[in-house]
């Protein structure tokens, strides 16, 4: 199972120079419900049209989105091994929560700070 960070989804939708391998999208995908809001908000900020918004909807529909439950929020309030931004803390807390529920997942991200924190939390980081 692949845990998606918004950097991966946005790189794909915005056709950046870096984008994940095609096979990534064939795997089981999971993320925090937060992903939906991050992606849609960024696409609106960039003035993306209906076609890109539809593609975003398709990618988000393929992903299991996990609610920001009290357990996830409580973990996000705890310290992380390196300084992380608020949204990254919420994503990392969700990934930690899922692994504690026995999910086997790899985190896909282009965010170096988030990847470093994930490794220090014993999460597997996928090289997209």
Secondary structure, DSSP 8 states (H G I E B T S, - for coil): -EEE-HHHHHHHHTT-S----GGGGGS-EEEETHHHHHHHHHHHHTT--HHHHHHHHHHHHTEEEE---HHHHHHHTS--SS---HHHHHHHHHHHHHHHTT---EEE-S-HHHHHHHHHTT-EEE--
